[in-house]
Amino acid sequence: MKTVAACNSLDEALLLKSLLEGSGIAATVPDEHAAHIAPPYVLVNGVRVQVPDEDEADARAILASGQS
C-alpha cells in the first residue's frame, strides 16, 4: 500500500477515500479508528489515505485534479 495523502482531519481523509473509490480505486484510511480514539496522536502525522501500489499514479492524478 502507498500513502497518497495525509489529511488534517478524518473527515477530509474519508472524503478523499470516497473520491478515489468513486473513480474505481480501492482506498483505505488505516488511521480511521485511531483518529476516533486518540485524535491528537494521529494528527501529528496526518490521517493517511492509502491505495494499492499499482494504483498510486492514478490516485495521485485524481487527487491533483480535484485540488485545482
N, C-alpha and C positions, 0 to 999 in steps of 0.2 A: 504494500500500500504506500502511496505517495501523498504527502500533505500538499494540498493545493491552495489552502487558505488558513489563516489563523485569525479568528474574529475576536472582536472586543466584547461580544455578548453571545449567549446561547441562541437567542432569537435570530441574530444575524447568521450564525452558523447553520441553523435549521433552514433559513431562507435560501442560503446558497446550496444546501443539500437538495432542497426541493427543486431549485432551478436546474441543477445537474441531472437529477432523476427525470425531470420533465424532458430533458434532452437525450434521454436514453443511457445515461452514465450512472452506474451504481456508485453511490456515495455514502459515506458513513461519517458520523460525528462521534469519535471514540471517547471524547471527554464529556458527553452529554450527561451521564449520571453524576460524574464528579462535579460538574458545573451546578447541579441542583444541590448537592450535599455540601460542597466547600467552594463556593464561587471565588473567593479571593485567591486561592491557590491555583486554580485553573486559569484565571485571567492574567496571571503574571506572564505566561507564555501564549495566551490566547486559546480560544476554543477551536480545535483543529477540525478541518473538513478534509477527508481523505478519499482517494479513489484508487482503483487498481492501477498498477504500474503502467499497463498498456493504454490506459485512458488519460494519462496525465496531460499530454499535449492538448488533446481535445478539450479537456476540462479547463485548462488554463485559458484557452482561446474563448470558451463560452463565458467564463468569468470576466475576462478582459472586455469582451463585447458588451457585457451587462453593466460595466462601470463607465462606459463612455457617454 
